[in-house]
Amino acid sequence: MIISPTLKALAKSEEAHELSSDIICRTCANAIWREGRIRRVGQPSSDILQCYCPIFFSVTWATQEPLEFTQCDGFKGMNDLT
């Protein structure tokens, strides 16, 4: 189950961002998702999606570099929130 309000309200579909349903960050309560746009002078802008993990202090998924972590020791699911 997706917890992130950002993922629930994506301007573009998850498929458009090439976000796989297999990655563990999609359902992790620790994951911090953000959607935005890269703007460069003289070039068309491009939409991006990123996931930041406060446990590992790093971006764990991004449109520009779509790594697919399927297991994680820092994972916190819905059952862990109670």
C-alpha positions in Angstrom: 0.0 0.0 0.0 1.3 3.4 -1.0 1.7 5.7 2.1 3.2 8.8 0.4 0.8 11.7 -0.4 3.2 12.8 -3.1 3.0 9.4 -4.9 -0.8 9.4 -4.5 -1.0 12.9 -6.1 1.6 12.6 -8.9 1.1 15.0 -11.8 2.4 12.3 -14.2 1.6 8.7 -13.8 4.0 6.3 -12.1 4.5 4.6 -15.4 5.5 7.9 -17.0 8.2 8.3 -14.3 9.2 4.6 -14.9 8.6 3.9 -11.3 8.5 0.1 -10.8 6.0 -1.5 -8.5 8.7 -3.8 -7.2 10.8 -1.1 -5.4 10.5 -1.2 -1.6 10.6 2.6 -1.2 7.1 2.9 -2.7 5.5 1.5 0.4 8.0 2.6 3.1 6.8 5.1 5.7 10.4 6.5 6.0 10.6 7.4 2.3 10.3 11.1 1.5 9.1 11.6 -2.1 9.2 14.8 -4.1 8.2 15.7 -7.6 9.6 18.6 -9.5 10.9 20.0 -12.8 14.4 20.6 -14.1 14.7 23.8 -16.1 17.7 24.6 -18.3 18.1 27.6 -20.4 17.5 26.9 -24.1 16.2 23.3 -23.4 12.8 21.9 -22.7 12.0 21.3 -19.0 11.7 17.8 -17.8 9.6 16.4 -14.9 11.5 14.4 -12.2 10.5 12.3 -9.2 12.9 11.6 -6.3 12.8 9.5 -3.2 15.0 10.5 -0.2 15.7 8.1 2.6 16.4 9.7 6.0 17.7 6.3 7.3 20.5 6.1 4.7 20.9 9.9 4.1 20.7 9.6 0.4 18.4 9.7 -2.7 17.4 6.1 -3.2 15.4 6.5 -6.4 15.2 9.2 -9.0 13.8 9.6 -12.5 17.4 10.4 -13.6 18.8 7.3 -11.9 16.0 4.7 -11.3 17.7 2.2 -9.0 15.3 -0.6 -7.8 15.9 -1.6 -4.2 13.6 -4.5 -3.5 14.7 -5.2 0.1 15.9 -2.9 2.9 16.8 -3.2 6.6 15.5 0.4 7.1 12.0 -0.5 5.7 9.0 0.7 7.8 5.7 -0.6 6.5 2.1 0.2 7.5 2.2 -2.5 10.3 5.2 -0.8 11.8 3.4 2.6 12.3 1.1 1.5 15.2 
